[in-house]
Amino acid sequence: MGLDRFMAEERMETGRETQEPSNPLVAVCGLYCGACGVYLASQEDPVRLERLAAKLGQSVEETRCQGCRSDARSQHCQSCEFTACAASRGHFVCSECKDYPCAPFVQFQTACPHRAEIPADMAQILELGPAQWEARIPERYACPVCKTVNAAYDLACRHCGHEPGSPFVAEHETRIRAFLDQA
């Protein structure tokens, strides 16, 4: 189901006009904010958030993030060119755009391992609608043993220590390890 059809069905079911679905963890670029180390640290782990802020050379408040669609976004996410572009064109996600994938998006998508599944995720967001995608995607990042949702770079589960930390890590572990070794 395309996003336009999803929006039309939501209007029919609720009787309300909707500008966009309320899905704060569905990023404009197709990432799942719930698998972001900064987001998870902001929600659950102040010590990890402090470490991340120090590593990024910014304050804890500049680092804190509540997700792409919130008013409280990390310094990095506040400067996201895709959020501004999509908003100016009236799109919920970049894949709705006639120019998708543009050159800056391709460069973004291929630069880091946590972005490896963006094309497939964008297709699913458009097919299922943001709410169904957001409901299904956490299992991709959940520990197979304890079901804790981990960040895309958590090689081991942050709760029980199981390796790999998630199906995402199992599939992309070689590239993730190489990326972490360079950082």
Secondary structure as UniProt FT lines:
FT   HELIX           3..14
FT   TURN            24..25
FT   TURN            28..29
FT   HELIX           33..35
FT   HELIX           37..44
FT   HELIX           46..56
FT   HELIX           60..63
FT   TURN            68..69
FT   HELIX           75..78
FT   HELIX           81..89
FT   HELIX           94..96
FT   TURN            98..99
FT   HELIX           103..111
FT   HELIX           113..115
FT   TURN            116..117
FT   HELIX           118..128
FT   HELIX           130..136
FT   HELIX           137..141
FT   TURN            144..146
FT   TURN            152..153
FT   TURN            158..160
FT   HELIX           167..182
//
